[in-house]
Amino acid sequence: MNSDYKYNPDDFKGMLSMTDDLSSFYVLYETYKEEKTLVNWLTLRKQWEELFFTIKHREVEGFLNPVDAQEIRDYLEVLINDIL
């Protein structure tokens, strides 16, 4: 996985699902960048939705403050929009 991302999955250790969901998103993002197929897009989009709700859950639980949670979501959306 590329390490040039703003949010490192390892920075979220201890937050249920955050590390795994963010890592999976980045791997699927890179896969789609390399091979823009419908299957790769749908898989990435499904992971993005799952990660969106994981971020929301950690925000509601108080692990992420609302500002940081929104910044992460915005960053990830920019990544997706940049490859379309």
C-alpha positions, 0 to 999 in steps of 0.5 A, spaced: 500 500 500 502 506 498 504 510 504 503 517 501 496 518 504 494 523 509 491 519 514 495 512 516 491 506 518 496 505 523 494 512 527 487 509 528 489 503 532 484 501 538 478 504 534 474 498 532 474 497 525 478 504 523 485 501 521 482 495 517 477 499 513 481 504 512 487 499 509 482 496 505 479 502 502 486 504 500 488 497 497 481 497 493 483 505 491 490 503 488 487 497 485 481 501 481 487 506 479 491 501 476 485 497 473 478 501 472 473 496 471 466 496 473 467 490 478 473 494 481 469 501 482 463 497 485 468 494 490 471 500 492 464 504 492 462 499 497 468 499 501 467 507 501 460 506 504 462 501 509 468 506 511 463 512 511 459 509 516 465 506 520 467 513 521 460 516 523 460 510 528 467 512 531 464 519 531 458 518 535 462 514 540 467 519 541 473 516 538 473 522 533 471 529 534 466 531 529 471 536 525 476 530 524 471 525 522 468 530 517 476 532 514 477 524 513 470 523 509 472 529 505 479 527 504 477 520 502 471 523 497 476 527 494 481 521 492 475 518 489 473 524 485 480 525 483 480 518 479 473 518 476 
